[in-house]
């Protein structure tokens, strides 16, 4: 799985981001929630890229076994 970066915002929310996948940026009430939401969104983005024949970042290639 691509690396998930989390940071506590000034307003108390946690932001989770997968920098290897542009647009994968989420908020959560806790560190764990932000990580979970970011992982789920990253998997959705990767699945969409695979489905549409778009390149997948090298960092994410080990997630799926392609037949």
CHARMM-style PDB file with segment names, atoms N, HN, CA, C and O in Angstrom:
ATOM      1  N   UNK     1       0.854  -1.177   0.000  1.00  0.00      PROA
ATOM      2  CA  UNK     1       0.000   0.000   0.000  1.00  0.00      PROA
ATOM      3  C   UNK     1       0.890   1.227   0.000  1.00  0.00      PROA
ATOM      4  O   UNK     1       1.884   1.273   0.724  1.00  0.00      PROA
ATOM      5  N   UNK     2       0.545   2.217  -0.802  1.00  0.00      PROA
ATOM      6  HN  UNK     2      -0.262   2.179  -1.391  1.00  0.00      PROA
ATOM      7  CA  UNK     2       1.306   3.466  -0.753  1.00  0.00      PROA
ATOM      8  C   UNK     2       1.274   4.044   0.658  1.00  0.00      PROA
ATOM      9  O   UNK     2       0.351   3.781   1.430  1.00  0.00      PROA
ATOM     10  N   UNK     3       2.267   4.814   0.973  1.00  0.00      PROA
ATOM     11  HN  UNK     3       3.016   5.028   0.346  1.00  0.00      PROA
ATOM     12  CA  UNK     3       2.401   5.394   2.309  1.00  0.00      PROA
ATOM     13  C   UNK     3       1.290   6.401   2.601  1.00  0.00      PROA
ATOM     14  O   UNK     3       0.968   7.251   1.770  1.00  0.00      PROA
ATOM     15  N   UNK     4       0.716   6.290   3.790  1.00  0.00      PROA
ATOM     16  HN  UNK     4       0.978   5.599   4.465  1.00  0.00      PROA
ATOM     17  CA  UNK     4      -0.310   7.220   4.249  1.00  0.00      PROA
ATOM     18  C   UNK     4       0.338   8.174   5.250  1.00  0.00      PROA
ATOM     19  O   UNK     4       0.927   7.748   6.244  1.00  0.00      PROA
ATOM     20  N   UNK     5       0.219   9.461   4.972  1.00  0.00      PROA
ATOM     21  HN  UNK     5      -0.259   9.807   4.164  1.00  0.00      PROA
ATOM     22  CA  UNK     5       0.743  10.478   5.878  1.00  0.00      PROA
ATOM     23  C   UNK     5      -0.427  11.123   6.604  1.00  0.00      PROA
ATOM     24  O   UNK     5      -1.432  11.473   5.984  1.00  0.00      PROA
ATOM     25  N   UNK     6      -0.300  11.280   7.914  1.00  0.00      PROA
ATOM     26  HN  UNK     6       0.516  10.996   8.418  1.00  0.00      PROA
ATOM     27  CA  UNK     6      -1.359  11.913   8.698  1.00  0.00      PROA
ATOM     28  C   UNK     6      -0.787  13.086   9.485  1.00  0.00      PROA
ATOM     29  O   UNK     6       0.385  13.110   9.861  1.00  0.00      PROA
ATOM     30  N   UNK     7      -1.665  14.051   9.714  1.00  0.00      PROA
ATOM     31  HN  UNK     7      -2.617  14.031   9.409  1.00  0.00      PROA
ATOM     32  CA  UNK     7      -1.247  15.239  10.448  1.00  0.00      PROA
ATOM     33  C   UNK     7      -2.461  15.804  11.174  1.00  0.00      PROA
ATOM     34  O   UNK     7      -3.573  15.783  10.647  1.00  0.00      PROA
ATOM     35  N   UNK     8      -2.245  16.302  12.372  1.00  0.00      PROA
ATOM     36  HN  UNK     8      -1.341  16.318  12.800  1.00  0.00      PROA
ATOM     37  CA  UNK     8      -3.304  16.929  13.149  1.00  0.00      PROA
ATOM     38  C   UNK     8      -3.439  18.386  12.721  1.00  0.00      PROA
ATOM     39  O   UNK     8      -2.475  19.149  12.779  1.00  0.00      PROA
ATOM     40  N   UNK     9      -4.627  18.762  12.297  1.00  0.00      PROA
ATOM     41  HN  UNK     9      -5.410  18.142  12.250  1.00  0.00      PROA
ATOM     42  CA  UNK     9      -4.900  20.132  11.868  1.00  0.00      PROA
ATOM     43  C   UNK     9      -5.161  21.011  13.094  1.00  0.00      PROA
ATOM     44  O   UNK     9      -5.430  20.509  14.185  1.00  0.00      PROA
ATOM     45  N   UNK    10      -5.077  22.317  12.899  1.00  0.00      PROA
ATOM     46  HN  UNK    10      -4.858  22.725  12.012  1.00  0.00      PROA
ATOM     47  CA  UNK    10      -5.309  23.274  13.993  1.00  0.00      PROA
ATOM     48  C   UNK    10      -6.712  23.161  14.580  1.00  0.00      PROA
ATOM     49  O   UNK    10      -6.921  23.453  15.757  1.00  0.00      PROA
ATOM     50  N   UNK    11      -7.672  22.738  13.762  1.00  0.00      PROA
ATOM     51  HN  UNK    11      -7.503  22.500  12.806  1.00  0.00      PROA
ATOM     52  CA  UNK    11      -9.058  22.646  14.235  1.00  0.00      PROA
ATOM     53  C   UNK    11      -9.363  21.318  14.937  1.00  0.00      PROA
ATOM     54  O   UNK    11     -10.507  21.077  15.323  1.00  0.00      PROA
ATOM     55  N   UNK    12      -8.358  20.458  15.104  1.00  0.00      PROA
ATOM     56  HN  UNK    12      -7.429  20.654  14.790  1.00  0.00      PROA
ATOM     57  CA  UNK    12      -8.546  19.208  15.825  1.00  0.00      PROA
ATOM     58  C   UNK    12      -8.824  17.998  14.945  1.00  0.00      PROA
ATOM     59  O   UNK    12      -8.808  16.863  15.423  1.00  0.00      PROA
ATOM     60  N   UNK    13      -9.076  18.233  13.675  1.00  0.00      PROA
ATOM     61  HN  UNK    13      -9.090  19.155  13.288  1.00  0.00      PROA
ATOM     62  CA  UNK    13      -9.298  17.114  12.758  1.00  0.00      PROA
ATOM     63  C   UNK    13      -7.960  16.559  12.303  1.00  0.00      PROA
ATOM     64  O   UNK    13      -6.952  17.266  12.274  1.00  0.00      PROA
ATOM     65  N   UNK    14      -7.968  15.286  11.949  1.00  0.00      PROA
ATOM     66  HN  UNK    14      -8.786  14.712  11.972  1.00  0.00      PROA
ATOM     67  CA  UNK    14      -6.796  14.647  11.382  1.00  0.00      PROA
ATOM     68  C   UNK    14      -6.957  14.594   9.869  1.00  0.00      PROA
ATOM     69  O   UNK    14      -8.034  14.275   9.365  1.00  0.00      PROA
ATOM     70  N   UNK    15      -5.888  14.907   9.146  1.00  0.00      PROA
ATOM     71  HN  UNK    15      -5.014  15.167   9.555  1.00  0.00      PROA
ATOM     72  CA  UNK    15      -5.903  14.828   7.699  1.00  0.00      PROA
ATOM     73  C   UNK    15      -5.006  13.662   7.298  1.00  0.00      PROA
ATOM     74  O   UNK    15      -3.890  13.512   7.794  1.00  0.00      PROA
ATOM     75  N   UNK    16      -5.524  12.844   6.390  1.00  0.00      PROA
ATOM     76  HN  UNK    16      -6.431  12.966   5.987  1.00  0.00      PROA
ATOM     77  CA  UNK    16      -4.762  11.711   5.875  1.00  0.00      PROA
ATOM     78  C   UNK    16      -4.575  11.873   4.381  1.00  0.00      PROA
ATOM     79  O   UNK    16      -5.512  12.223   3.664  1.00  0.00      PROA
ATOM     80  N   UNK    17      -3.356  11.618   3.912  1.00  0.00      PROA
ATOM     81  HN  UNK    17      -2.595  11.333   4.495  1.00  0.00      PROA
ATOM     82  CA  UNK    17      -3.052  11.823   2.498  1.00  0.00      PROA
ATOM     83  C   UNK    17      -2.137  10.719   1.993  1.00  0.00      PROA
ATOM     84  O   UNK    17      -1.232  10.264   2.693  1.00  0.00      PROA
ATOM     85  N   UNK    18      -2.398  10.301   0.759  1.00  0.00      PROA
ATOM     86  HN  UNK    18      -3.133  10.671   0.191  1.00  0.00      PROA
ATOM     87  CA  UNK    18      -1.508   9.381   0.063  1.00  0.00      PROA
ATOM     88  C   UNK    18      -0.892  10.195  -1.068  1.00  0.00      PROA
ATOM     89  O   UNK    18      -1.521  10.393  -2.108  1.00  0.00      PROA
ATOM     90  N   UNK    19       0.331  10.665  -0.867  1.00  0.00      PROA
ATOM     91  HN  UNK    19       0.841  10.504  -0.022  1.00  0.00      PROA
ATOM     92  CA  UNK    19       0.943  11.568  -1.830  1.00  0.00      PROA
ATOM     93  C   UNK    19       1.232  10.901  -3.165  1.00  0.00      PROA
ATOM     94  O   UNK    19       1.337  11.586  -4.182  1.00  0.00      PROA
ATOM     95  N   UNK    20       1.361   9.588  -3.183  1.00  0.00      PROA
ATOM     96  HN  UNK    20       1.275   9.031  -2.357  1.00  0.00      PROA
ATOM     97  CA  UNK    20       1.613   8.873  -4.438  1.00  0.00      PROA
ATOM     98  C   UNK    20       0.381   8.848  -5.333  1.00  0.00      PROA
ATOM     99  O   UNK    20       0.485   8.542  -6.521  1.00  0.00      PROA
ATOM    100  N   UNK    21      -0.780   9.164  -4.777  1.00  0.00      PROA
ATOM    101  HN  UNK    21      -0.865   9.413  -3.812  1.00  0.00      PROA
ATOM    102  CA  UNK    21      -2.034   9.144  -5.530  1.00  0.00      PROA
ATOM    103  C   UNK    21      -2.705  10.510  -5.399  1.00  0.00      PROA
ATOM    104  O   UNK    21      -3.388  10.769  -4.408  1.00  0.00      PROA
ATOM    105  N   UNK    22      -2.517  11.383  -6.384  1.00  0.00      PROA
ATOM    106  HN  UNK    22      -1.962  11.173  -7.189  1.00  0.00      PROA
ATOM    107  CA  UNK    22      -3.120  12.712  -6.313  1.00  0.00      PROA
ATOM    108  C   UNK    22      -4.628  12.647  -6.052  1.00  0.00      PROA
ATOM    109  O   UNK    22      -5.350  11.860  -6.664  1.00  0.00      PROA
ATOM    110  N   UNK    23      -5.073  13.483  -5.139  1.00  0.00      PROA
ATOM    111  HN  UNK    23      -4.486  14.122  -4.642  1.00  0.00      PROA
ATOM    112  CA  UNK    23      -6.492  13.544  -4.816  1.00  0.00      PROA
ATOM    113  C   UNK    23      -6.902  12.682  -3.644  1.00  0.00      PROA
ATOM    114  O   UNK    23      -8.030  12.794  -3.164  1.00  0.00      PROA
ATOM    115  N   UNK    24      -6.011  11.820  -3.168  1.00  0.00      PROA
ATOM    116  HN  UNK    24      -5.094  11.729  -3.558  1.00  0.00      PROA
ATOM    117  CA  UNK    24      -6.345  10.974  -2.016  1.00  0.00      PROA
ATOM    118  C   UNK    24      -6.005  11.769  -0.760  1.00  0.00      PROA
ATOM    119  O   UNK    24      -4.887  11.722  -0.247  1.00  0.00      PROA
ATOM    120  N   UNK    25      -7.009  12.500  -0.287  1.00  0.00      PROA
ATOM    121  HN  UNK    25      -7.917  12.539  -0.704  1.00  0.00      PROA
ATOM    122  CA  UNK    25      -6.887  13.377   0.857  1.00  0.00      PROA
ATOM    123  C   UNK    25      -8.208  13.314   1.617  1.00  0.00      PROA
ATOM    124  O   UNK    25      -9.265  13.594   1.051  1.00  0.00      PROA
ATOM    125  N   UNK    26      -8.153  12.951   2.888  1.00  0.00      PROA
ATOM    126  HN  UNK    26      -7.294  12.724   3.348  1.00  0.00      PROA
ATOM    127  CA  UNK    26      -9.371  12.770   3.677  1.00  0.00      PROA
ATOM    128  C   UNK    26      -9.190  13.368   5.065  1.00  0.00      PROA
ATOM    129  O   UNK    26      -8.070  13.618   5.509  1.00  0.00      PROA
ATOM    130  N   UNK    27     -10.315  13.592   5.742  1.00  0.00      PROA
ATOM    131  HN  UNK    27     -11.225  13.389   5.381  1.00  0.00      PROA
ATOM    132  CA  UNK    27     -10.302  14.040   7.126  1.00  0.00      PROA
ATOM    133  C   UNK    27     -10.925  12.967   8.005  1.00  0.00      PROA
ATOM    134  O   UNK    27     -11.801  12.220   7.568  1.00  0.00      PROA
ATOM    135  N   UNK    28     -10.462  12.900   9.249  1.00  0.00      PROA
ATOM    136  HN  UNK    28      -9.750  13.506   9.603  1.00  0.00      PROA
ATOM    137  CA  UNK    28     -11.028  11.992  10.225  1.00  0.00      PROA
ATOM    138  C   UNK    28     -10.997  12.621  11.604  1.00  0.00      PROA
ATOM    139  O   UNK    28     -10.255  13.572  11.851  1.00  0.00      PROA
ATOM    140  N   UNK    29     -11.803  12.087  12.489  1.00  0.00      PROA
ATOM    141  HN  UNK    29     -12.406  11.315  12.288  1.00  0.00      PROA
ATOM    142  CA  UNK    29     -11.859  12.603  13.856  1.00  0.00      PROA
ATOM    143  C   UNK    29     -10.647  12.154  14.670  1.00  0.00      PROA
ATOM    144  O   UNK    29     -10.277  12.801  15.650  1.00  0.00      PROA
ATOM    145  N   UNK    30     -10.029  11.040  14.259  1.00  0.00      PROA
ATOM    146  HN  UNK    30     -10.330  10.515  13.463  1.00  0.00      PROA
ATOM    147  CA  UNK    30      -8.857  10.506  14.948  1.00  0.00      PROA
ATOM    148  C   UNK    30      -7.799  10.131  13.913  1.00  0.00      PROA
ATOM    149  O   UNK    30      -8.080  10.049  12.718  1.00  0.00      PROA
ATOM    150  N   UNK    31      -6.599   9.909  14.388  1.00  0.00      PROA
ATOM    151  HN  UNK    31      -6.371   9.975  15.359  1.00  0.00      PROA
ATOM    152  CA  UNK    31      -5.508   9.442  13.530  1.00  0.00      PROA
ATOM    153  C   UNK    31      -5.919   8.151  12.819  1.00  0.00      PROA
ATOM    154  O   UNK    31      -5.741   8.010  11.609  1.00  0.00      PROA
ATOM    155  N   UNK    32      -6.469   7.216  13.589  1.00  0.00      PROA
ATOM    156  HN  UNK    32      -6.614   7.331  14.572  1.00  0.00      PROA
ATOM    157  CA  UNK    32      -6.860   5.921  13.022  1.00  0.00      PROA
ATOM    158  C   UNK    32      -7.946   6.070  11.961  1.00  0.00      PROA
ATOM    159  O   UNK    32      -7.898   5.406  10.926  1.00  0.00      PROA
ATOM    160  N   UNK    33      -8.916   6.932  12.211  1.00  0.00      PROA
ATOM    161  HN  UNK    33      -8.955   7.471  13.051  1.00  0.00      PROA
ATOM    162  CA  UNK    33      -9.989   7.126  11.241  1.00  0.00      PROA
ATOM    163  C   UNK    33      -9.445   7.737   9.946  1.00  0.00      PROA
ATOM    164  O   UNK    33      -9.840   7.333   8.853  1.00  0.00      PROA
ATOM    165  N   UNK    34      -8.543   8.705  10.070  1.00  0.00      PROA
ATOM    166  HN  UNK    34      -8.221   9.034  10.958  1.00  0.00      PROA
ATOM    167  CA  UNK    34      -7.953   9.318   8.875  1.00  0.00      PROA
ATOM    168  C   UNK    34      -7.161   8.288   8.081  1.00  0.00      PROA
ATOM    169  O   UNK    34      -7.223   8.276   6.851  1.00  0.00      PROA
ATOM    170  N   UNK    35      -6.421   7.428   8.763  1.00  0.00      PROA
ATOM    171  HN  UNK    35      -6.370   7.438   9.761  1.00  0.00      PROA
ATOM    172  CA  UNK    35      -5.656   6.377   8.078  1.00  0.00      PROA
ATOM    173  C   UNK    35      -6.582   5.379   7.370  1.00  0.00      PROA
ATOM    174  O   UNK    35      -6.320   4.983   6.234  1.00  0.00      PROA
ATOM    175  N   UNK    36      -7.648   4.982   8.038  1.00  0.00      PROA
ATOM    176  HN  UNK    36      -7.860   5.304   8.961  1.00  0.00      PROA
ATOM    177  CA  UNK    36      -8.586   4.030   7.455  1.00  0.00      PROA
ATOM    178  C   UNK    36      -9.272   4.613   6.230  1.00  0.00      PROA
ATOM    179  O   UNK    36      -9.383   3.951   5.198  1.00  0.00      PROA
ATOM    180  N   UNK    37      -9.731   5.852   6.348  1.00  0.00      PROA
ATOM    181  HN  UNK    37      -9.641   6.389   7.187  1.00  0.00      PROA
ATOM    182  CA  UNK    37     -10.394   6.496   5.216  1.00  0.00      PROA
ATOM    183  C   UNK    37      -9.442   6.702   4.048  1.00  0.00      PROA
ATOM    184  O   UNK    37      -9.836   6.533   2.894  1.00  0.00      PROA
ATOM    185  N   UNK    38      -8.192   7.064   4.330  1.00  0.00      PROA
ATOM    186  HN  UNK    38      -7.872   7.201   5.267  1.00  0.00      PROA
ATOM    187  CA  UNK    38      -7.208   7.267   3.265  1.00  0.00      PROA
ATOM    188  C   UNK    38      -6.898   5.950   2.565  1.00  0.00      PROA
ATOM    189  O   UNK    38      -6.772   5.916   1.340  1.00  0.00      PROA
ATOM    190  N   UNK    39      -6.774   4.875   3.321  1.00  0.00      PROA
ATOM    191  HN  UNK    39      -6.876   4.902   4.316  1.00  0.00      PROA
ATOM    192  CA  UNK    39      -6.510   3.564   2.725  1.00  0.00      PROA
ATOM    193  C   UNK    39      -7.672   3.127   1.843  1.00  0.00      PROA
ATOM    194  O   UNK    39      -7.459   2.617   0.742  1.00  0.00      PROA
ATOM    195  N   UNK    40      -8.888   3.321   2.315  1.00  0.00      PROA
ATOM    196  HN  UNK    40      -9.061   3.735   3.208  1.00  0.00      PROA
ATOM    197  CA  UNK    40     -10.066   2.935   1.534  1.00  0.00      PROA
ATOM    198  C   UNK    40     -10.151   3.736   0.237  1.00  0.00      PROA
ATOM    199  O   UNK    40     -10.427   3.174  -0.823  1.00  0.00      PROA
ATOM    200  N   UNK    41      -9.916   5.039   0.318  1.00  0.00      PROA
ATOM    201  HN  UNK    41      -9.692   5.495   1.179  1.00  0.00      PROA
ATOM    202  CA  UNK    41      -9.966   5.869  -0.880  1.00  0.00      PROA
ATOM    203  C   UNK    41      -8.834   5.503  -1.841  1.00  0.00      PROA
ATOM    204  O   UNK    41      -9.037   5.474  -3.055  1.00  0.00      PROA
ATOM    205  N   UNK    42      -7.651   5.227  -1.310  1.00  0.00      PROA
ATOM    206  HN  UNK    42      -7.486   5.251  -0.324  1.00  0.00      PROA
ATOM    207  CA  UNK    42      -6.524   4.830  -2.157  1.00  0.00      PROA
ATOM    208  C   UNK    42      -6.854   3.558  -2.929  1.00  0.00      PROA
ATOM    209  O   UNK    42      -6.556   3.464  -4.120  1.00  0.00      PROA
ATOM    210  N   UNK    43      -7.457   2.590  -2.275  1.00  0.00      PROA
ATOM    211  HN  UNK    43      -7.699   2.665  -1.308  1.00  0.00      PROA
ATOM    212  CA  UNK    43      -7.837   1.351  -2.960  1.00  0.00      PROA
ATOM    213  C   UNK    43      -8.870   1.612  -4.044  1.00  0.00      PROA
ATOM    214  O   UNK    43      -8.806   1.008  -5.114  1.00  0.00      PROA
ATOM    215  N   UNK    44      -9.823   2.504  -3.784  1.00  0.00      PROA
ATOM    216  HN  UNK    44      -9.875   2.994  -2.914  1.00  0.00      PROA
ATOM    217  CA  UNK    44     -10.823   2.848  -4.804  1.00  0.00      PROA
ATOM    218  C   UNK    44     -10.166   3.515  -6.017  1.00  0.00      PROA
ATOM    219  O   UNK    44     -10.501   3.206  -7.160  1.00  0.00      PROA
ATOM    220  N   UNK    45      -9.239   4.422  -5.759  1.00  0.00      PROA
ATOM    221  HN  UNK    45      -8.967   4.674  -4.830  1.00  0.00      PROA
ATOM    222  CA  UNK    45      -8.545   5.116  -6.841  1.00  0.00      PROA
ATOM    223  C   UNK    45      -7.712   4.129  -7.657  1.00  0.00      PROA
ATOM    224  O   UNK    45      -7.728   4.170  -8.887  1.00  0.00      PROA
ATOM    225  N   UNK    46      -6.989   3.247  -6.981  1.00  0.00      PROA
ATOM    226  HN  UNK    46      -6.976   3.214  -5.982  1.00  0.00      PROA
ATOM    227  CA  UNK    46      -6.177   2.252  -7.685  1.00  0.00      PROA
ATOM    228  C   UNK    46      -7.043   1.316  -8.519  1.00  0.00      PROA
ATOM    229  O   UNK    46      -6.699   1.001  -9.658  1.00  0.00      PROA
ATOM    230  N   UNK    47      -8.156   0.874  -7.962  1.00  0.00      PROA
ATOM    231  HN  UNK    47      -8.435   1.130  -7.036  1.00  0.00      PROA
ATOM    232  CA  UNK    47      -9.053  -0.010  -8.708  1.00  0.00      PROA
ATOM    233  C   UNK    47      -9.585   0.699  -9.955  1.00  0.00      PROA
ATOM    234  O   UNK    47      -9.680   0.091 -11.021  1.00  0.00      PROA
ATOM    235  N   UNK    48      -9.928   1.969  -9.827  1.00  0.00      PROA
ATOM    236  HN  UNK    48      -9.851   2.463  -8.961  1.00  0.00      PROA
ATOM    237  CA  UNK    48     -10.417   2.735 -10.967  1.00  0.00      PROA
ATOM    238  C   UNK    48      -9.329   2.879 -12.031  1.00  0.00      PROA
ATOM    239  O   UNK    48      -9.605   2.760 -13.225  1.00  0.00      PROA
ATOM    240  N   UNK    49      -8.102   3.134 -11.600  1.00  0.00      PROA
ATOM    241  HN  UNK    49      -7.878   3.231 -10.630  1.00  0.00      PROA
ATOM    242  CA  UNK    49      -7.002   3.254 -12.556  1.00  0.00      PROA
ATOM    243  C   UNK    49      -6.781   1.941 -13.306  1.00  0.00      PROA
ATOM    244  O   UNK    49      -6.586   1.941 -14.521  1.00  0.00      PROA
ATOM    245  N   UNK    50      -6.811   0.843 -12.590  1.00  0.00      PROA
ATOM    246  HN  UNK    50      -6.969   0.844 -11.602  1.00  0.00      PROA
ATOM    247  CA  UNK    50      -6.640  -0.463 -13.228  1.00  0.00      PROA
ATOM    248  C   UNK    50      -7.767  -0.746 -14.209  1.00  0.00      PROA
ATOM    249  O   UNK    50      -7.532  -1.212 -15.325  1.00  0.00      PROA
ATOM    250  N   UNK    51      -8.980  -0.463 -13.787  1.00  0.00      PROA
ATOM    251  HN  UNK    51      -9.171  -0.085 -12.881  1.00  0.00      PROA
ATOM    252  CA  UNK    51     -10.155  -0.726 -14.618  1.00  0.00      PROA
ATOM    253  C   UNK    51     -10.111   0.064 -15.924  1.00  0.00      PROA
ATOM    254  O   UNK    51     -10.580  -0.409 -16.959  1.00  0.00      PROA
ATOM    255  N   UNK    52      -9.549   1.264 -15.871  1.00  0.00      PROA
ATOM    256  HN  UNK    52      -9.168   1.649 -15.030  1.00  0.00      PROA
ATOM    257  CA  UNK    52      -9.521   2.119 -17.050  1.00  0.00      PROA
ATOM    258  C   UNK    52      -8.178   2.108 -17.778  1.00  0.00      PROA
ATOM    259  O   UNK    52      -7.929   2.947 -18.644  1.00  0.00      PROA
ATOM    260  N   UNK    53      -7.318   1.158 -17.427  1.00  0.00      PROA
ATOM    261  HN  UNK    53      -7.520   0.476 -16.724  1.00  0.00      PROA
ATOM    262  CA  UNK    53      -6.055   1.003 -18.125  1.00  0.00      PROA
ATOM    263  C   UNK    53      -5.056   2.119 -17.894  1.00  0.00      PROA
ATOM    264  O   UNK    53      -4.146   2.320 -18.699  1.00  0.00      PROA
ATOM    265  N   UNK    54      -5.218   2.838 -16.811  1.00  0.00      PROA
ATOM    266  HN  UNK    54      -5.957   2.675 -16.157  1.00  0.00      PROA
ATOM    267  CA  UNK    54      -4.293   3.930 -16.488  1.00  0.00      PROA
ATOM    268  C   UNK    54      -3.109   3.363 -15.703  1.00  0.00      PROA
ATOM    269  O   UNK    54      -3.244   2.347 -15.022  1.00  0.00      PROA
ATOM    270  N   UNK    55      -1.962   4.013 -15.798  1.00  0.00      PROA
ATOM    271  HN  UNK    55      -1.853   4.839 -16.351  1.00  0.00      PROA
ATOM    272  CA  UNK    55      -0.792   3.517 -15.064  1.00  0.00      PROA
ATOM    273  C   UNK    55      -0.989   3.617 -13.550  1.00  0.00      PROA
ATOM    274  O   UNK    55      -1.609   4.554 -13.045  1.00  0.00      PROA
ATOM    275  N   UNK    56      -0.454   2.643 -12.855  1.00  0.00      PROA
ATOM    276  HN  UNK    56       0.049   1.882 -13.265  1.00  0.00      PROA
ATOM    277  CA  UNK    56      -0.509   2.602 -11.395  1.00  0.00      PROA
ATOM    278  C   UNK    56       0.882   2.962 -10.886  1.00  0.00      PROA
ATOM    279  O   UNK    56       1.870   2.446 -11.408  1.00  0.00      PROA
ATOM    280  N   UNK    57       0.989   3.837  -9.876  1.00  0.00      PROA
ATOM    281  HN  UNK    57       0.186   4.255  -9.451  1.00  0.00      PROA
ATOM    282  CA  UNK    57       2.308   4.199  -9.353  1.00  0.00      PROA
ATOM    283  C   UNK    57       3.093   2.970  -8.903  1.00  0.00      PROA
ATOM    284  O   UNK    57       2.523   2.035  -8.339  1.00  0.00      PROA
ATOM    285  N   UNK    58       4.397   2.973  -9.152  1.00  0.00      PROA
ATOM    286  HN  UNK    58       4.860   3.732  -9.610  1.00  0.00      PROA
ATOM    287  CA  UNK    58       5.253   1.851  -8.771  1.00  0.00      PROA
ATOM    288  C   UNK    58       5.089   1.472  -7.309  1.00  0.00      PROA
ATOM    289  O   UNK    58       5.135   0.291  -6.965  1.00  0.00      PROA
ATOM    290  N   UNK    59       4.901   2.453  -6.451  1.00  0.00      PROA
ATOM    291  HN  UNK    59       4.864   3.413  -6.730  1.00  0.00      PROA
ATOM    292  CA  UNK    59       4.757   2.228  -5.014  1.00  0.00      PROA
ATOM    293  C   UNK    59       3.542   1.354  -4.691  1.00  0.00      PROA
ATOM    294  O   UNK    59       3.499   0.721  -3.636  1.00  0.00      PROA
ATOM    295  N   UNK    60       2.563   1.316  -5.583  1.00  0.00      PROA
ATOM    296  HN  UNK    60       2.597   1.830  -6.440  1.00  0.00      PROA
ATOM    297  CA  UNK    60       1.317   0.598  -5.327  1.00  0.00      PROA
ATOM    298  C   UNK    60       1.209  -0.721  -6.089  1.00  0.00      PROA
ATOM    299  O   UNK    60       0.207  -1.422  -5.952  1.00  0.00      PROA
ATOM    300  N   UNK    61       2.196  -1.069  -6.871  1.00  0.00      PROA
ATOM    301  HN  UNK    61       3.010  -0.500  -6.983  1.00  0.00      PROA
ATOM    302  CA  UNK    61       2.084  -2.249  -7.728  1.00  0.00      PROA
ATOM    303  C   UNK    61       1.900  -3.551  -6.967  1.00  0.00      PROA
ATOM    304  O   UNK    61       1.280  -4.475  -7.495  1.00  0.00      PROA
ATOM    305  N   UNK    62       2.413  -3.659  -5.753  1.00  0.00      PROA
ATOM    306  HN  UNK    62       2.916  -2.909  -5.325  1.00  0.00      PROA
ATOM    307  CA  UNK    62       2.311  -4.909  -5.000  1.00  0.00      PROA
ATOM    308  C   UNK    62       0.966  -5.168  -4.361  1.00  0.00      PROA
ATOM    309  O   UNK    62       0.777  -6.218  -3.748  1.00  0.00      PROA
ATOM    310  N   UNK    63       0.027  -4.251  -4.483  1.00  0.00      PROA
ATOM    311  HN  UNK    63       0.180  -3.398  -4.981  1.00  0.00      PROA
ATOM    312  CA  UNK    63      -1.269  -4.413  -3.819  1.00  0.00      PROA
ATOM    313  C   UNK    63      -2.132  -5.439  -4.531  1.00  0.00      PROA
ATOM    314  O   UNK    63      -2.785  -6.257  -3.883  1.00  0.00      PROA
ATOM    315  N   UNK    64      -2.142  -5.404  -5.856  1.00  0.00      PROA
ATOM    316  HN  UNK    64      -1.612  -4.740  -6.382  1.00  0.00      PROA
ATOM    317  CA  UNK    64      -3.000  -6.271  -6.629  1.00  0.00      PROA
ATOM    318  C   UNK    64      -2.194  -7.317  -7.371  1.00  0.00      PROA
ATOM    319  O   UNK    64      -1.117  -7.020  -7.887  1.00  0.00      PROA
ATOM    320  N   UNK    65      -2.695  -8.522  -7.431  1.00  0.00      PROA
ATOM    321  HN  UNK    65      -3.571  -8.763  -7.011  1.00  0.00      PROA
ATOM    322  CA  UNK    65      -2.103  -9.560  -8.273  1.00  0.00      PROA
ATOM    323  C   UNK    65      -2.890  -9.566  -9.568  1.00  0.00      PROA
ATOM    324  O   UNK    65      -4.060  -9.947  -9.587  1.00  0.00      PROA
ATOM    325  N   UNK    66      -2.260  -9.151 -10.635  1.00  0.00      PROA
ATOM    326  HN  UNK    66      -1.310  -8.841 -10.619  1.00  0.00      PROA
ATOM    327  CA  UNK    66      -2.936  -9.076 -11.917  1.00  0.00      PROA
ATOM    328  C   UNK    66      -2.822 -10.402 -12.642  1.00  0.00      PROA
ATOM    329  O   UNK    66      -1.741 -10.985 -12.729  1.00  0.00      PROA
ATOM    330  N   UNK    67      -3.939 -10.869 -13.157  1.00  0.00      PROA
ATOM    331  HN  UNK    67      -4.817 -10.395 -13.086  1.00  0.00      PROA
ATOM    332  CA  UNK    67      -3.942 -12.151 -13.880  1.00  0.00      PROA
ATOM    333  C   UNK    67      -3.553 -11.938 -15.321  1.00  0.00      PROA
ATOM    334  OT1 UNK    67      -3.497 -12.895 -16.093  1.00  0.00      PROA
TER     335      UNK     67
END
